[in-house]
Amino acid sequence: MSSSELVRLLGELSEANGAPGFEDQVRELIAREVEGYVDELRVDRLGNLVAVKGEGRPRVMVAAHMDEVALMVRHVEDRGFIKFVALGGVSPYVLVGQEVVVEGSRGRVYGVVGSRPPHLRDQVKELKIDDLYIDVGAGSHDEVRELGVGVGDFAFFSSNFRALGDDCVMGKAFDDRVGCVVLIEVLKGLGELEGSVYGVFTVQEEVGCRGATVAAYAIEPDVAVVLEGTIAADTPDVPAFKAVTRLGAGPAVRVMDASMIADRRLLKFVVSVAEELGIPYQLQISPTSGTDAGRIHLARAGVPSTVISVPCRYIHSPRSIARLSDIERTIELVRAVVERLHEFVSGGQ
């Protein structure tokens, strides 16, 4: 895949809106990209997009989630201000003053997240989601209703995707649209397989890994690989030992997180493939976060699982930054791992 094609695909996915339970736009884009490259393409009852290549055992599940952190309208006040709840881990501090777009019944409505002015704010008080509201320029509840906005509608960061130089890109929802890009390209480029690969673009990861839970139960995989856009806290305000991952250091292979301790044999297998191919990688310790692998590895009788991620700065905010070289190396590693996972399964796991 050329860098320009990678930028195009990530840009389209980044600018699409896909809240937990409202992944339709993202799913349609992905389906168009992978159609013709897989043997079967279906949507399950919860909304997961399942792309199958090959047949029989071993059955490999490769998952990337389509949803992003978002907001949901919970109440419209008499003066037209919109109160909301967060879907996923959204800090109130990254919301203040941000442009958002509400997907209303009559189309998109733009607004800004407001809060009490700093001149009037108690500087000691901790800022909370309940302190914030969306201002769409309406003067009353009726005006908001006329715009087609009501309780239960979704709101998203309104952010444009941009290239920053030759190797960096910036945009919203890199968690986990970069993982979706990796999975799309892996499915497109897979060679002859021993067994089958189930590429699953999951729903509702940000609110409890719900799509992955039902998909893993239905597929009953022998082994699983989860793809993520993960925390890169390699910034001046974070101690080096808490950086989690770093931009430019290659794909992150997860050792543990709050939801899973990696299968040591599978971890060793992934690292051996990376070293054999000369792909730079980094080992990730992430004690306060989790992924779909946390649910997949507990499915039925248990599934050996690993997580391979693209480092991204400022995830769960209006704009993240990632390196194309990290994405390209992740695609290369995941493709090689998936094509050889039959060796791991037959090796007496």
N, C-alpha and C positions, 0 to 999 in steps of 0.2 A: 504494500500500500504506500503510495506517495505521501509526502508530508502535506501537500495541498489537499489531497483527498481526505486525509486524517482530520485536517482542520475543518473541512466542509462538514464531515459527518458529526464531529464533536460539536461544532457550532450549531447545527440543526437540532441536535438532541439537547444541548444546553438551553437553548432559547424556547424549547417546547415546555409546556407546563404539565406537571404530573404529580399532584398531591396524593397521599395515601388514600386509596379507594377511588382515585380519579386519574388513572394512568393512561387514559384512552389515547391522547395525542402522542405520547411516547411510544405506546404499543403499536400504533399504526405506522409510525416512522420506521420502527425496527422491523416490523413484518415486511414492509416493502424492501428493506435492505437485504434480508436473509432469504426471501422467497426465491426459489430456484437453486439455492445452494444446499438445501436440506431435503430429506426424504419425506418429512411430515411436519406440518405446522398447524398447531391448534391452540385454542384458548380454553383453559379449564374454568370451572364454575366460579372460582374466586377472582379470575382475571389474569392469572399468570399466562404468559406466552411461552409455549413449549415447542422447541424446534428439535427434531430428532434426526440423527444421522447414523446410518448403520443399523444393525439388528443383533439381538442376542446378548449374551454375557461375555465379558464383564460389562455392566451398565454403569457408565460414568455420568454423574450429574455435574454440570458446570452452571453456576448461578450468578446473576448480577441483578440488582434490584432497579426497577424503573422509577420508583417514587422518590420525591425530594421532600425536605422539610417545607412546611407551608403554614398558612393560617386559615381559620374557618370563622365565618361570621356567626356570632352567637346572639347579638342584640343590636338593634338600631335605636338610638336615643331620639327623643322628640326633636332635638335641634339638628339631627342628621349625622351625628357622629356614630361610627360603627365600632362596637366592641367585638373582640375576637378571642379565640383560643388558639394556641400553637399546636400544630401537628408535628410531633418530633421535637428534637432538642434545639430550640431556638432561643438564644439569649436576648432578653429585652434590650440590652445595651447595643446590639447590632441593628436593631429595628428603628430606633429613633431617627426621624428625618429621612427615612428611606422611601423611595417611590415604590409603590406596589400596584399590582393590577388584579382586580377582582373579576373572576369569570362569572358574570351574571347571566340571567336568562335572556337578556337582550344584547349580549355581546360583552366585550371587555370594557371595564370602567377603571380609570386610573385615579390614584390618590396618593396620599402621603401618610406615614405613620407619625402621629403627633403625641406630644406629652406636655406636661406642665412646663412653661418656660423656665430656664435655669435661674432667672431673676427671682422667681417665686418658689423655687424648689428647695425643699429641705435637703441640703447636701449630704446629710448623714443617712437619710433613709435609703434603703436598698430599693432599686428600681425593679418592678415586677410587671409581668404581662398585663395584669389587671389595671395597671396605671396608664396603659396606652390605648390608642384608638386610631381608626383610619378616617381621614378627612378626604372626602371626594368632592368637596366644594358645594355640598348640598346644605340647604338651610333648614330642612325639616325631614321628619320621617317619611312623609309623603313624597318628597323630592327624591329620596333614595329609592323608594319603591318604584317610582316612575323610571328610574335608570335601570331597573331590572335586577336590583341587588336585594337579597333577603337572607334570612337565617339559613345557615347550612351551605352557603356559597363559599367557594375557595378563593383565597388571595395568595399571590405569589410575589417574590421579588421581581421587579421589573429591571432586568439587567441585560445589556448587550454583550454578546460574545466578542472578544477581541484577540488578535495576535499581538504579542509583546515581543518584538524582535523575531529572530529566526527559530527559537526553540521554546519560547514560553507562550502560553495562552491563558486567557482570563475569562471567566464567565460564572454563571450560577449553576448549581446542581451538579457539580463535578462528582459529588457523592450522590448518585453513583453512575452518572452518565459516562464517566471515563471507563467504568467497569463494563457498561453496556457496549461501548465501542470495542473494547478488548474482546468481548464474547462474540460480537458480530464478526470481527475479523478472524477470530479463531475458527468459527463455523465456516466461513468462506474459504479458508485455506487448508482445512484438514485433508490429509491424504487418505490412503487406505487404512481402514480401522479393523482391529480385532475386537469385536463386540460392538457396542453402540454408545453414542454420546447424546445426552439429553441436555441441550442448552436451554436453561430456564431463566426467562426475564421475569423476576418476581415482583409482586405487589406488596404494599403495606409493610415494608421492612422497617421504616422509620417509626412505626408505632407498635412494634413487637414481633417483627419477622413472621408475619402471619401467612403470607403467600408461600414462603419457603417451607413452612410447617406442613401444609397440605400437599405441596408438590412432592416433597421427599417421601411422604407416606404413600402417595399414589405410585411414584416411580420405583420405589424400593431399590435405590442405587447400591452398587458394591463399593463405591468410593465417590467422594465429592470434592469439587474445587469451587471456592467462592471468590468472586472478583469484586474488588472495592476501590473506591477513591478514598484514601485514608488520611489520617491526621499527619501533616508535616508541620511540626512546631519548631522548625529550625530558624527561629527568629530571635532578635536581641533580648526580648523580655522573658525568655524561657531558658532555664538551665540546660546544659547539653544533655544531661542524663534523662531529661524529660522531653526531649525533642521528638520522640517516638520514631519518626522517619525524617529523611532529608531529601530535598529536591536534587535531582541530578545523580543520585546514588543508585538508581535502578529500582526494579520492583522490590516491594517489601514482602517477605515471607514471614507469616505470623507464627510466633512461638506460643503466645498466649494472649488472652484478653479476658474481660469480665464474664464472657459467656462460654469460653472453650479453652482448654489446653490442647494444643495441637497433637495429633497422633505422631509420636516420635519417629516411627518408621516412615510415615509419609513425609514428614518434614525432612528427614535425611534423604529421601528419594528426590524430592524437589530440589534440594540444595545440590545434590550430585549431578542432576541434569543441568542446572545453571552453570556449575563449575566445568562440566564437560564441554559445554558450548561457549564458555568464556563470557557469559552474560553477567555483568555486575549485579549484585543483589544486596539487600540489607535485611537483617533479622529484626522483627518487630515485636516489642513487648508493649502491650497496650492495656494496662490493668483497669481502665475505667470505661472502655467502650466494648461494643459487641457487634456481631454481624449475623447474617443468615446462617452461617456455619454453626452458630450456637444452638439453633433448632435442628438443623439437618443432621448433625452428628448424633442426635438422640432419637432419630426416627426408628420406629420398629425395634429391631434388635441391635441398632447402632450402626453408624456409617463412618468409617475413617474419613476425616475431612481436613482440608487445608485451606488457607486463605492467602491469595496472592493479590497485592494491592499496588495501585499507583499513588505515590505521595502527592498530596495536594495541600497547599496552604489555605487557611481560612475557610475550611468546610463549614457548612451550616450557616453561611453568611451570604450577603448579596453577591459577592464576587470571590471566587477561588482562583488560585494560580497553580498551574501544572506545567511540566516540561514534556514536549513531544517526544524527546528521546527516552524518557521514562516510560511513556505509553508504548512506544515501539518495542522497547526491550521487554515489556510485560507481555505484549502479544507474542513475541518470539518464544519467551519462556513457557507461557501457558500452552501454546500450540504443541511444543515439544513434549511437555509433561503429559498432556491429554493423549497424544498419540502413543505414548509409552506406558500409560497406566496399567495396561494389561500385564506388563512385567511385574508391577507391584502386586497386583491382585493374585497372579499365579505364583508369586514368590513365597506364598505361605503366610499371608497376613495374620 
